[in-house]
């Protein structure tokens, strides 16, 4: 989301400062590293330090996004999954949001993008080479966007004071299908990362969500 976020912030005289660690959640949840074959404890350490730094910075708004629980499971099918993972994730998300809220900071949580079962860029290129339409690479919304998990996520966010939930899923999906080629642009560069040209088209709705609703008011 950095592409539309940075431009939306620039237009409204804000500066974006980024905290990012690969494969590391913002939620206070210890994750399993498929590469290290163990708990990703470095992520936990980095997260706690980042939360402290962000609170000390006193930003006008904290914007959070992370891979959805459903997509994470698809990416790491070999990860250790416990029966209590859903509850742990809910508690972890709530804990991170409350850390900022209790510090007097506003928070906006952006829902993760739909997840594709295949690499969208490769699929679309192959389809065009074969004379097919890119729509052959589309996926059922029920598979690509887990609306049930998102509903739980939304309720957690909205229950925290000064927290806003932003959902752009309808920019990717209609009621039944999630698309990989939208308005003449490839939406993804792999399975779940947006292609930059398409991401740029999301600047107006991101700007409205953050700056027209008062989420980022000083």
Z-matrix of the N, CA and C atoms (Angstrom, degrees):
N
C 1 1.458
C 2 1.517 1 112.97
N 3 1.317 2 117.34 1 -1.42
C 4 1.464 3 119.93 2 -175.11
C 5 1.528 4 112.29 3 -63.09
N 6 1.337 5 117.86 4 -34.57
C 7 1.468 6 120.38 5 -176.78
C 8 1.532 7 112.05 6 -60.93
N 9 1.331 8 119.85 7 -56.91
C 10 1.474 9 118.23 8 178.53
C 11 1.520 10 112.67 9 -71.05
N 12 1.326 11 117.12 10 -30.13
C 13 1.463 12 120.17 11 -178.15
C 14 1.524 13 111.92 12 -65.55
N 15 1.322 14 116.58 13 -44.79
C 16 1.467 15 120.44 14 -178.75
C 17 1.526 16 111.12 15 -62.66
N 18 1.336 17 116.83 16 -42.27
C 19 1.462 18 120.06 17 -179.61
C 20 1.527 19 111.05 18 -69.07
N 21 1.334 20 116.92 19 -41.07
C 22 1.464 21 119.95 20 178.69
C 23 1.523 22 110.76 21 -62.80
N 24 1.326 23 116.30 22 -39.59
C 25 1.466 24 120.33 23 178.68
C 26 1.525 25 110.69 24 -65.93
N 27 1.329 26 116.63 25 -42.33
C 28 1.468 27 120.79 26 -179.33
C 29 1.521 28 110.87 27 -59.53
N 30 1.332 29 116.60 28 -42.38
C 31 1.459 30 120.57 29 -178.78
C 32 1.528 31 112.42 30 -64.95
N 33 1.320 32 115.78 31 -23.02
C 34 1.461 33 119.91 32 -177.25
C 35 1.526 34 112.79 33 -110.64
N 36 1.349 35 114.35 34 19.65
C 37 1.469 36 121.35 35 175.11
C 38 1.526 37 113.69 36 62.50
N 39 1.332 38 115.17 37 39.14
C 40 1.454 39 121.11 38 173.78
C 41 1.525 40 109.24 39 -116.21
N 42 1.304 41 116.05 40 156.03
C 43 1.459 42 122.61 41 175.13
C 44 1.524 43 108.70 42 -112.21
N 45 1.329 44 116.39 43 135.23
C 46 1.462 45 121.13 44 178.41
C 47 1.528 46 109.59 45 -96.32
N 48 1.317 47 116.08 46 125.23
C 49 1.464 48 122.53 47 173.51
C 50 1.523 49 106.62 48 -113.41
N 51 1.325 50 116.94 49 126.45
C 52 1.461 51 121.03 50 -171.07
C 53 1.521 52 112.86 51 -107.28
N 54 1.326 53 115.11 52 134.27
C 55 1.467 54 122.62 53 167.47
C 56 1.522 55 106.34 54 -115.06
N 57 1.312 56 116.97 55 119.94
C 58 1.461 57 120.88 56 -174.54
C 59 1.517 58 110.16 57 -148.30
N 60 1.320 59 115.88 58 132.72
C 61 1.461 60 121.41 59 173.75
C 62 1.518 61 107.71 60 -137.03
N 63 1.310 62 117.00 61 127.39
C 64 1.462 63 122.20 62 -176.04
C 65 1.526 64 111.48 63 -57.46
N 66 1.330 65 115.19 64 133.48
C 67 1.470 66 123.17 65 175.89
C 68 1.523 67 113.02 66 62.33
N 69 1.327 68 116.52 67 23.78
C 70 1.468 69 121.15 68 -177.67
C 71 1.523 70 109.38 69 -118.99
N 72 1.306 71 116.25 70 127.39
C 73 1.460 72 121.46 71 -178.90
C 74 1.526 73 112.88 72 -80.10
N 75 1.319 74 114.94 73 152.40
C 76 1.460 75 119.79 74 169.87
C 77 1.521 76 110.05 75 -76.65
N 78 1.320 77 116.89 76 -32.28
C 79 1.460 78 121.16 77 177.86
C 80 1.519 79 110.34 78 -63.08
N 81 1.313 80 115.56 79 144.37
C 82 1.466 81 120.48 80 178.38
C 83 1.527 82 109.31 81 -76.56
N 84 1.310 83 114.25 82 75.68
C 85 1.461 84 122.58 83 -177.84
C 86 1.520 85 108.80 84 -139.70
N 87 1.311 86 117.51 85 122.66
C 88 1.461 87 120.67 86 177.10
C 89 1.519 88 109.00 87 -69.95
N 90 1.322 89 116.68 88 125.09
C 91 1.461 90 121.29 89 -177.18
C 92 1.522 91 110.26 90 -106.36
N 93 1.308 92 114.68 91 157.79
C 94 1.454 93 122.66 92 178.55
C 95 1.526 94 109.09 93 -91.57
N 96 1.325 95 116.76 94 131.31
C 97 1.461 96 120.91 95 177.57
C 98 1.519 97 109.73 96 -94.69
N 99 1.331 98 116.12 97 116.45
C 100 1.462 99 120.20 98 178.51
C 101 1.520 100 111.53 99 -67.56
N 102 1.329 101 116.16 100 -28.18
C 103 1.464 102 119.89 101 179.44
C 104 1.525 103 111.65 102 -77.17
N 105 1.330 104 115.99 103 -43.07
C 106 1.462 105 120.38 104 -178.04
C 107 1.521 106 112.54 105 -84.48
N 108 1.344 107 116.07 106 -17.42
C 109 1.462 108 122.14 107 -178.01
C 110 1.531 109 111.57 108 60.22
N 111 1.308 110 115.27 109 41.45
C 112 1.470 111 121.62 110 178.42
C 113 1.521 112 109.03 111 -164.12
N 114 1.323 113 115.05 112 172.75
C 115 1.464 114 118.90 113 174.83
C 116 1.523 115 109.96 114 -60.29
N 117 1.307 116 115.53 115 138.36
C 118 1.467 117 121.80 116 -177.42
C 119 1.532 118 108.45 117 -86.21
N 120 1.315 119 116.15 118 73.60
C 121 1.465 120 121.11 119 -175.86
C 122 1.527 121 112.18 120 -66.88
N 123 1.330 122 116.58 121 -27.96
C 124 1.461 123 119.67 122 177.51
C 125 1.529 124 110.88 123 -61.32
N 126 1.324 125 115.57 124 -32.23
C 127 1.469 126 120.53 125 177.71
C 128 1.524 127 110.17 126 -64.98
N 129 1.325 128 116.85 127 -44.45
C 130 1.465 129 120.41 128 179.69
C 131 1.524 130 111.22 129 -59.95
N 132 1.321 131 115.82 130 -43.86
C 133 1.464 132 120.59 131 -179.53
C 134 1.527 133 110.87 132 -64.49
N 135 1.323 134 115.39 133 -44.82
C 136 1.467 135 120.28 134 -179.97
C 137 1.528 136 110.73 135 -63.23
N 138 1.331 137 116.66 136 -42.34
C 139 1.469 138 120.87 137 -178.09
C 140 1.526 139 111.30 138 -60.41
N 141 1.315 140 116.34 139 -47.61
C 142 1.462 141 119.40 140 -178.19
C 143 1.526 142 111.64 141 -63.64
N 144 1.330 143 116.25 142 -39.14
C 145 1.457 144 119.59 143 177.77
C 146 1.525 145 110.58 144 -66.56
N 147 1.326 146 116.64 145 -39.63
C 148 1.468 147 121.07 146 179.76
C 149 1.522 148 111.33 147 -64.32
N 150 1.327 149 116.76 148 -42.98
C 151 1.464 150 120.30 149 178.86
C 152 1.524 151 110.33 150 -59.55
N 153 1.324 152 116.50 151 -42.91
C 154 1.467 153 120.42 152 178.27
C 155 1.526 154 111.11 153 -62.23
N 156 1.328 155 116.53 154 -43.65
C 157 1.463 156 120.55 155 -178.39
C 158 1.529 157 111.38 156 -66.10
N 159 1.325 158 116.35 157 -40.73
C 160 1.467 159 120.21 158 -179.15
C 161 1.525 160 110.50 159 -65.77
N 162 1.318 161 116.66 160 -44.58
C 163 1.464 162 120.02 161 178.70
C 164 1.523 163 110.60 162 -61.35
N 165 1.326 164 116.27 163 -40.36
C 166 1.471 165 120.29 164 179.54
C 167 1.522 166 111.72 165 -65.91
N 168 1.339 167 116.99 166 -30.47
C 169 1.460 168 121.54 167 -179.31
C 170 1.528 169 112.07 168 -72.69
N 171 1.340 170 116.89 169 -26.49
C 172 1.466 171 122.53 170 -179.76
C 173 1.530 172 112.78 171 57.62
N 174 1.323 173 118.63 172 56.31
C 175 1.466 174 120.38 173 -179.97
C 176 1.530 175 111.76 174 -71.31
N 177 1.321 176 115.73 175 160.19
C 178 1.463 177 120.52 176 176.86
C 179 1.520 178 111.05 177 -67.77
N 180 1.320 179 116.26 178 -28.79
C 181 1.461 180 121.05 179 -178.76
C 182 1.520 181 109.72 180 -155.70
N 183 1.328 182 116.10 181 138.56
C 184 1.466 183 122.08 182 172.78
C 185 1.522 184 107.07 183 -104.17
N 186 1.323 185 117.74 184 121.15
C 187 1.463 186 122.35 185 178.82
C 188 1.524 187 108.28 186 -106.44
N 189 1.319 188 116.39 187 124.94
C 190 1.461 189 122.07 188 -176.97
C 191 1.518 190 110.22 189 -121.62
N 192 1.327 191 115.60 190 138.83
C 193 1.457 192 121.15 191 169.50
C 194 1.518 193 107.49 192 -148.48
N 195 1.320 194 116.53 193 145.99
C 196 1.457 195 120.94 194 178.68
C 197 1.519 196 109.05 195 -152.47
N 198 1.323 197 116.35 196 161.29
C 199 1.452 198 120.36 197 179.47
C 200 1.523 199 109.48 198 -62.62
N 201 1.315 200 116.26 199 138.94
C 202 1.454 201 119.86 200 -178.10
C 203 1.522 202 110.24 201 -67.97
N 204 1.309 203 115.76 202 157.36
C 205 1.463 204 120.71 203 -179.38
C 206 1.521 205 110.83 204 -60.53
N 207 1.323 206 117.15 205 -40.78
C 208 1.460 207 121.25 206 -179.98
C 209 1.521 208 111.24 207 -63.96
N 210 1.329 209 117.53 208 -45.32
C 211 1.463 210 121.13 209 179.91
C 212 1.518 211 111.09 210 -65.44
N 213 1.311 212 116.61 211 -37.27
C 214 1.461 213 120.81 212 178.87
C 215 1.514 214 110.97 213 -61.27
N 216 1.303 215 116.80 214 -39.79
C 217 1.463 216 120.85 215 178.41
C 218 1.523 217 111.14 216 -66.13
N 219 1.316 218 117.09 217 -36.47
C 220 1.463 219 120.22 218 178.92
C 221 1.522 220 111.26 219 -69.01
N 222 1.329 221 116.44 220 -36.08
C 223 1.461 222 120.61 221 -179.93
C 224 1.516 223 112.19 222 -72.28
N 225 1.324 224 117.10 223 -32.59
C 226 1.467 225 121.18 224 -175.11
C 227 1.523 226 110.47 225 -127.16
N 228 1.331 227 116.93 226 69.06
C 229 1.466 228 119.13 227 -178.79
C 230 1.518 229 113.40 228 -64.79
N 231 1.355 230 116.89 229 -18.32
C 232 1.460 231 120.31 230 -179.94
C 233 1.521 232 112.48 231 -89.90
N 234 1.320 233 116.86 232 -1.32
C 235 1.463 234 120.31 233 -177.85
C 236 1.524 235 110.52 234 -67.25
N 237 1.305 236 115.33 235 150.66
C 238 1.449 237 120.47 236 177.19
C 239 1.522 238 108.58 237 -71.52
N 240 1.318 239 116.07 238 117.36
C 241 1.454 240 121.15 239 -177.75
C 242 1.521 241 108.79 240 -114.11
N 243 1.293 242 117.02 241 125.36
C 244 1.456 243 121.14 242 178.46
C 245 1.520 244 109.84 243 -103.90
N 246 1.327 245 115.74 244 158.88
C 247 1.459 246 120.19 245 179.53
C 248 1.525 247 111.87 246 -63.65
N 249 1.323 248 115.58 247 -23.43
C 250 1.467 249 119.68 248 -176.74
C 251 1.525 250 112.74 249 -94.68
N 252 1.348 251 117.65 250 8.36
C 253 1.460 252 119.81 251 -174.91
C 254 1.523 253 111.92 252 -58.62
N 255 1.328 254 117.50 253 -42.83
C 256 1.464 255 119.98 254 -179.80
C 257 1.525 256 111.01 255 -58.33
N 258 1.322 257 116.57 256 -45.50
C 259 1.457 258 120.57 257 179.76
C 260 1.530 259 111.15 258 -66.32
N 261 1.343 260 116.08 259 -38.67
C 262 1.464 261 120.19 260 178.51
C 263 1.523 262 110.67 261 -64.31
N 264 1.341 263 115.59 262 -41.11
C 265 1.470 264 119.55 263 178.85
C 266 1.525 265 110.48 264 -64.68
N 267 1.316 266 117.40 265 -45.20
C 268 1.464 267 120.40 266 179.56
C 269 1.524 268 111.10 267 -59.72
N 270 1.322 269 116.28 268 -44.33
C 271 1.464 270 120.27 269 179.33
C 272 1.524 271 110.80 270 -65.92
N 273 1.341 272 116.24 271 -38.04
C 274 1.460 273 120.36 272 -179.50
C 275 1.513 274 112.75 273 -67.68
N 276 1.335 275 116.45 274 -41.66
C 277 1.464 276 120.40 275 177.40
C 278 1.522 277 110.08 276 -63.79
N 279 1.310 278 115.52 277 -45.69
C 280 1.469 279 119.93 278 179.86
C 281 1.528 280 111.03 279 -60.77
N 282 1.320 281 116.87 280 -40.59
C 283 1.468 282 121.08 281 -178.00
C 284 1.524 283 111.91 282 -64.38
N 285 1.325 284 116.62 283 -41.39
C 286 1.467 285 119.71 284 178.86
C 287 1.522 286 110.95 285 -66.30
N 288 1.319 287 116.49 286 -45.86
C 289 1.465 288 120.02 287 179.57
C 290 1.524 289 111.46 288 -61.49
N 291 1.321 290 116.04 289 -42.57
C 292 1.462 291 119.91 290 -178.53
C 293 1.524 292 112.07 291 -68.06
N 294 1.327 293 117.07 292 -30.19
C 295 1.468 294 119.62 293 177.73
C 296 1.521 295 110.62 294 -59.72
N 297 1.332 296 116.04 295 -41.87
C 298 1.463 297 120.06 296 178.80
C 299 1.528 298 111.69 297 -76.60
N 300 1.322 299 116.31 298 -42.86
C 301 1.459 300 120.42 299 -178.57
C 302 1.524 301 111.31 300 -61.68
N 303 1.318 302 116.70 301 -43.93
C 304 1.463 303 120.57 302 -179.34
C 305 1.526 304 112.10 303 -68.70
N 306 1.339 305 115.52 304 -20.00
C 307 1.468 306 119.80 305 175.63
C 308 1.523 307 111.60 306 -85.99
N 309 1.340 308 116.15 307 2.13
C 310 1.457 309 120.49 308 177.92
C 311 1.514 310 114.38 309 85.05
N 312 1.345 311 117.05 310 18.99
C 313 1.462 312 120.96 311 -178.90
C 314 1.527 313 111.11 312 -102.90
N 315 1.325 314 115.61 313 144.72
C 316 1.458 315 120.96 314 173.18
C 317 1.527 316 109.48 315 -81.94
N 318 1.341 317 115.20 316 145.18
C 319 1.460 318 120.64 317 -177.86
C 320 1.525 319 109.87 318 -131.13
N 321 1.334 320 116.54 319 137.16
C 322 1.463 321 122.35 320 171.69
C 323 1.524 322 107.30 321 -120.82
N 324 1.320 323 116.45 322 124.74
C 325 1.466 324 121.36 323 179.38
C 326 1.521 325 108.18 324 -108.20
N 327 1.335 326 116.89 325 121.35
C 328 1.464 327 121.59 326 -179.70
C 329 1.525 328 109.53 327 -98.94
N 330 1.304 329 116.16 328 124.59
C 331 1.466 330 121.33 329 179.09
C 332 1.522 331 110.63 330 -60.56
N 333 1.318 332 115.94 331 144.09
C 334 1.455 333 121.88 332 179.36
C 335 1.529 334 110.65 333 -65.19
N 336 1.327 335 116.00 334 155.10
C 337 1.464 336 121.11 335 178.49
C 338 1.524 337 109.83 336 -73.90
N 339 1.336 338 118.36 337 159.44
C 340 1.462 339 120.70 338 175.20
C 341 1.528 340 111.29 339 -59.00
N 342 1.316 341 115.58 340 152.68
C 343 1.463 342 122.57 341 -175.98
C 344 1.524 343 109.64 342 -108.70
N 345 1.345 344 116.27 343 131.26
C 346 1.462 345 120.87 344 -178.68
C 347 1.521 346 111.22 345 -97.09
N 348 1.311 347 116.34 346 145.62
C 349 1.463 348 120.54 347 179.38
C 350 1.520 349 111.59 348 -75.84
N 351 1.334 350 116.88 349 -15.31
C 352 1.463 351 121.87 350 -179.66
C 353 1.528 352 109.00 351 -133.26
N 354 1.328 353 116.09 352 168.10
C 355 1.461 354 120.22 353 175.65
C 356 1.526 355 107.72 354 -73.83
N 357 1.315 356 116.02 355 113.75
C 358 1.458 357 121.05 356 -172.77
C 359 1.517 358 112.52 357 -62.14
N 360 1.344 359 117.13 358 -39.69
C 361 1.463 360 119.22 359 -177.93
C 362 1.520 361 111.40 360 -63.93
N 363 1.332 362 116.53 361 -42.48
C 364 1.465 363 120.72 362 178.99
C 365 1.517 364 111.08 363 -67.13
N 366 1.323 365 116.25 364 -42.35
C 367 1.460 366 120.68 365 -178.54
C 368 1.522 367 111.59 366 -63.26
N 369 1.330 368 116.74 367 -45.05
C 370 1.466 369 120.31 368 -179.30
C 371 1.523 370 110.97 369 -66.46
N 372 1.325 371 117.34 370 -42.07
C 373 1.469 372 120.52 371 178.74
C 374 1.525 373 110.44 372 -61.02
N 375 1.322 374 116.55 373 -42.53
C 376 1.465 375 120.55 374 179.53
C 377 1.523 376 110.90 375 -66.26
N 378 1.330 377 116.19 376 -40.44
C 379 1.459 378 119.96 377 179.92
C 380 1.526 379 111.26 378 -62.98
N 381 1.329 380 117.14 379 -44.84
C 382 1.461 381 120.61 380 179.56
C 383 1.519 382 111.13 381 -65.05
N 384 1.333 383 116.71 382 -37.81
C 385 1.470 384 120.78 383 178.80
C 386 1.527 385 110.71 384 -63.69
N 387 1.330 386 115.71 385 -32.58
C 388 1.463 387 120.95 386 -179.53
C 389 1.526 388 112.44 387 -87.35
N 390 1.330 389 116.69 388 -0.47
C 391 1.452 390 119.89 389 -179.27
C 392 1.515 391 113.61 390 80.65
N 393 1.326 392 116.36 391 17.58
C 394 1.459 393 120.87 392 178.76
C 395 1.529 394 110.05 393 -96.33
N 396 1.309 395 115.88 394 166.42
C 397 1.460 396 119.87 395 175.52
C 398 1.531 397 109.16 396 -85.85
N 399 1.332 398 117.50 397 151.01
C 400 1.468 399 120.10 398 179.04
C 401 1.524 400 113.54 399 -59.32
N 402 1.315 401 117.05 400 -17.10
C 403 1.463 402 119.95 401 -177.12
C 404 1.527 403 113.02 402 -63.83
N 405 1.344 404 117.27 403 -16.55
C 406 1.468 405 119.08 404 177.42
C 407 1.529 406 110.57 405 -65.76
N 408 1.332 407 116.50 406 -15.99
C 409 1.466 408 121.49 407 -179.71
C 410 1.524 409 112.51 408 -93.77
N 411 1.325 410 117.07 409 -3.79
C 412 1.457 411 120.33 410 179.92
C 413 1.527 412 110.81 411 -67.20
N 414 1.320 413 115.63 412 164.17
C 415 1.464 414 120.82 413 -178.13
C 416 1.520 415 110.38 414 -133.58
N 417 1.325 416 117.48 415 150.83
C 418 1.462 417 119.77 416 174.91
C 419 1.528 418 110.30 417 -59.66
N 420 1.301 419 116.45 418 138.93
C 421 1.468 420 119.86 419 -179.51
C 422 1.528 421 111.01 420 -57.98
N 423 1.316 422 116.52 421 -36.10
C 424 1.464 423 119.96 422 -179.28
C 425 1.522 424 111.99 423 -60.46
N 426 1.343 425 116.94 424 -28.61
C 427 1.463 426 121.01 425 179.44
C 428 1.526 427 112.11 426 -88.80
N 429 1.321 428 116.74 427 -41.56
C 430 1.468 429 120.76 428 -172.58
C 431 1.525 430 113.53 429 -84.30
N 432 1.315 431 116.89 430 -31.15
C 433 1.475 432 120.68 431 -177.30
C 434 1.520 433 108.70 432 -130.23
N 435 1.312 434 116.81 433 106.66
C 436 1.462 435 120.67 434 -179.23
C 437 1.526 436 109.21 435 -80.02
N 438 1.319 437 115.34 436 93.59
C 439 1.462 438 119.73 437 -175.82
C 440 1.525 439 112.49 438 -68.73
N 441 1.338 440 117.17 439 -26.43
C 442 1.463 441 119.92 440 179.62
C 443 1.526 442 110.89 441 -67.36
N 444 1.337 443 116.47 442 -44.84
C 445 1.462 444 120.43 443 177.70
C 446 1.526 445 110.00 444 -65.78
N 447 1.333 446 116.20 445 -39.44
C 448 1.465 447 120.09 446 179.22
C 449 1.524 448 111.34 447 -62.95
N 450 1.326 449 117.17 448 -34.58
C 451 1.464 450 120.38 449 178.93
C 452 1.528 451 110.77 450 -64.64
N 453 1.330 452 116.27 451 -39.27
C 454 1.465 453 120.37 452 176.48
C 455 1.524 454 109.64 453 -64.72
N 456 1.325 455 115.10 454 -44.34
C 457 1.464 456 121.58 455 178.69
C 458 1.527 457 110.70 456 -58.65
N 459 1.313 458 115.65 457 -46.12
C 460 1.470 459 121.26 458 -179.23
C 461 1.530 460 111.30 459 -61.18
N 462 1.326 461 116.22 460 -42.82
C 463 1.464 462 119.87 461 -179.11
C 464 1.524 463 111.54 462 -64.91
N 465 1.331 464 116.19 463 -37.93
C 466 1.466 465 120.22 464 178.14
C 467 1.523 466 109.94 465 -62.94
N 468 1.329 467 116.07 466 -47.24
C 469 1.465 468 120.53 467 -178.00
C 470 1.524 469 110.65 468 -62.84
N 471 1.303 470 117.13 469 -47.65
C 472 1.464 471 120.69 470 -175.51
C 473 1.525 472 113.01 471 -68.31
N 474 1.328 473 116.52 472 -18.92
C 475 1.464 474 120.00 473 179.05
C 476 1.527 475 112.37 474 -81.37
N 477 1.327 476 116.47 475 -10.71
C 478 1.463 477 121.20 476 -179.22
C 479 1.528 478 109.31 477 -94.78
N 480 1.319 479 118.61 478 127.86
C 481 1.471 480 120.78 479 178.92
C 482 1.529 481 111.74 480 -57.53
N 483 1.317 482 116.06 481 140.22
C 484 1.469 483 123.44 482 177.50
C 485 1.528 484 113.46 483 67.95
N 486 1.338 485 117.47 484 18.56
C 487 1.470 486 120.56 485 179.63
C 488 1.524 487 110.31 486 -113.38
N 489 1.323 488 116.38 487 138.95
C 490 1.461 489 123.61 488 -178.38
C 491 1.521 490 109.76 489 -123.67
N 492 1.326 491 116.60 490 138.65
C 493 1.465 492 121.93 491 178.46
C 494 1.521 493 109.27 492 -104.21
N 495 1.325 494 116.89 493 127.17
C 496 1.463 495 122.28 494 -178.78
C 497 1.525 496 108.94 495 -116.74
N 498 1.312 497 116.41 496 124.14
C 499 1.462 498 121.91 497 -176.02
C 500 1.528 499 109.61 498 -123.46
N 501 1.330 500 116.34 499 112.48
C 502 1.462 501 122.38 500 -179.68
C 503 1.534 502 111.98 501 -106.15
N 504 1.319 503 117.10 502 15.15
C 505 1.460 504 120.43 503 -174.10
C 506 1.519 505 112.53 504 -59.05
N 507 1.320 506 117.26 505 -34.61
C 508 1.464 507 119.80 506 -179.25
C 509 1.527 508 112.36 507 -68.00
N 510 1.315 509 118.12 508 -9.86
C 511 1.472 510 121.23 509 172.72
C 512 1.523 511 110.37 510 -76.78
N 513 1.332 512 116.47 511 -18.53
C 514 1.463 513 122.04 512 -179.57
C 515 1.530 514 112.05 513 -107.45
N 516 1.302 515 116.54 514 -28.84
C 517 1.464 516 120.71 515 -169.77
C 518 1.528 517 111.77 516 -130.45
N 519 1.329 518 115.03 517 150.29
C 520 1.455 519 119.60 518 165.48
C 521 1.528 520 106.56 519 -98.54
N 522 1.300 521 117.96 520 -163.27
C 523 1.462 522 120.02 521 -173.98
C 524 1.525 523 113.15 522 -63.12
N 525 1.340 524 116.81 523 -28.17
C 526 1.460 525 119.38 524 -174.51
C 527 1.523 526 114.69 525 -119.25
N 528 1.337 527 117.56 526 -23.99
C 529 1.463 528 120.51 527 -170.33
C 530 1.520 529 112.12 528 -131.24
N 531 1.341 530 115.77 529 141.01
C 532 1.461 531 121.65 530 171.80
C 533 1.523 532 107.94 531 -104.66
N 534 1.326 533 116.58 532 131.74
C 535 1.455 534 122.34 533 -171.55
C 536 1.528 535 111.78 534 -104.36
N 537 1.315 536 115.29 535 150.79
C 538 1.468 537 120.17 536 178.51
C 539 1.526 538 111.62 537 -107.15
N 540 1.323 539 117.99 538 -13.33
C 541 1.462 540 123.36 539 178.85
C 542 1.521 541 106.70 540 -126.95
N 543 1.337 542 116.47 541 110.58
C 544 1.460 543 120.92 542 -169.73
C 545 1.527 544 110.28 543 -127.49
N 546 1.311 545 116.27 544 124.98
C 547 1.473 546 121.51 545 179.21
C 548 1.525 547 111.49 546 52.04
N 549 1.320 548 115.82 547 42.51
C 550 1.461 549 120.79 548 176.48
C 551 1.512 550 115.28 549 78.59
N 552 1.330 551 117.56 550 9.45
C 553 1.467 552 120.44 551 -178.19
C 554 1.525 553 110.81 552 -127.21
N 555 1.321 554 115.24 553 142.82
C 556 1.457 555 121.14 554 173.65
C 557 1.524 556 108.24 555 -70.38
N 558 1.307 557 117.17 556 124.16
C 559 1.464 558 120.54 557 -174.47
C 560 1.525 559 113.27 558 -80.74
N 561 1.330 560 117.05 559 -26.91
C 562 1.465 561 120.54 560 -175.28
C 563 1.522 562 111.33 561 -127.72
N 564 1.340 563 115.19 562 152.39
C 565 1.460 564 120.28 563 173.49
C 566 1.526 565 111.46 564 -103.99
N 567 1.321 566 116.92 565 -3.72
C 568 1.464 567 121.92 566 174.16
C 569 1.526 568 107.19 567 -157.50
N 570 1.311 569 118.25 568 -130.31
C 571 1.462 570 120.25 569 -179.58
C 572 1.528 571 113.40 570 -90.28
N 573 1.341 572 116.37 571 -28.74
C 574 1.465 573 117.28 572 -173.69
C 575 1.525 574 114.41 573 -150.70
N 576 1.332 575 118.03 574 13.91
C 577 1.466 576 120.61 575 173.52
C 578 1.530 577 108.90 576 -110.78
N 579 1.321 578 116.21 577 133.13
C 580 1.458 579 119.92 578 -178.82
C 581 1.520 580 112.27 579 -68.31
N 582 1.329 581 116.05 580 143.42
C 583 1.461 582 121.35 581 170.62
C 584 1.528 583 107.46 582 -74.72
N 585 1.321 584 116.45 583 140.03
C 586 1.463 585 120.61 584 -173.26
C 587 1.534 586 113.91 585 -58.04
N 588 1.352 587 120.46 586 -46.81
C 589 1.472 588 118.97 587 -179.76
C 590 1.526 589 112.77 588 -57.16
N 591 1.336 590 116.71 589 -38.88
C 592 1.465 591 118.55 590 177.51
C 593 1.521 592 110.93 591 -71.53
N 594 1.320 593 116.94 592 -41.24
C 595 1.467 594 120.54 593 179.55
C 596 1.524 595 111.05 594 -57.07
N 597 1.325 596 116.73 595 -34.74
C 598 1.463 597 120.45 596 179.47
C 599 1.527 598 111.87 597 -62.84
N 600 1.332 599 117.22 598 -29.81
C 601 1.465 600 120.38 599 -179.56
C 602 1.528 601 112.01 600 -71.99
N 603 1.316 602 117.05 601 -14.07
C 604 1.463 603 120.95 602 -179.07
C 605 1.528 604 112.89 603 -89.61
N 606 1.335 605 116.39 604 0.55
C 607 1.463 606 118.84 605 -179.51
C 608 1.529 607 112.32 606 -59.52
N 609 1.339 608 120.44 607 -45.79
C 610 1.473 609 118.90 608 -179.33
C 611 1.530 610 113.79 609 -58.69
N 612 1.347 611 119.47 610 -49.18
C 613 1.470 612 117.16 611 179.46
C 614 1.526 613 113.39 612 -67.44
N 615 1.323 614 117.36 613 -32.59
C 616 1.465 615 119.75 614 176.08
C 617 1.525 616 109.92 615 -65.42
N 618 1.328 617 116.03 616 -41.95
C 619 1.464 618 120.40 617 178.67
C 620 1.523 619 110.92 618 -61.80
N 621 1.325 620 116.44 619 -43.56
C 622 1.464 621 119.77 620 179.55
C 623 1.530 622 110.81 621 -63.51
N 624 1.320 623 115.70 622 -42.49
C 625 1.467 624 119.94 623 -177.34
C 626 1.522 625 112.25 624 -64.80
N 627 1.321 626 116.61 625 -35.77
C 628 1.460 627 120.38 626 -175.59
C 629 1.524 628 113.77 627 -92.14
N 630 1.330 629 116.52 628 -35.94
C 631 1.460 630 119.14 629 -169.90
C 632 1.527 631 114.45 630 -112.96
N 633 1.319 632 117.66 631 -18.17
C 634 1.466 633 119.42 632 178.78
C 635 1.522 634 111.90 633 -92.63
N 636 1.335 635 116.26 634 -16.48
C 637 1.465 636 120.28 635 -179.20
C 638 1.518 637 112.44 636 -96.44
N 639 1.335 638 115.86 637 -5.37
C 640 1.459 639 118.93 638 -179.48
C 641 1.508 640 113.94 639 88.67
N 642 1.346 641 117.64 640 4.22
C 643 1.462 642 120.71 641 -178.09
C 644 1.516 643 111.89 642 -60.14
N 645 1.343 644 115.93 643 -34.06
C 646 1.466 645 119.37 644 -175.70
C 647 1.522 646 113.13 645 -109.33
N 648 1.313 647 117.68 646 21.03
C 649 1.463 648 119.30 647 -179.95
C 650 1.519 649 110.63 648 -63.44
N 651 1.315 650 115.32 649 138.65
C 652 1.461 651 120.71 650 179.81
C 653 1.530 652 110.15 651 -76.68
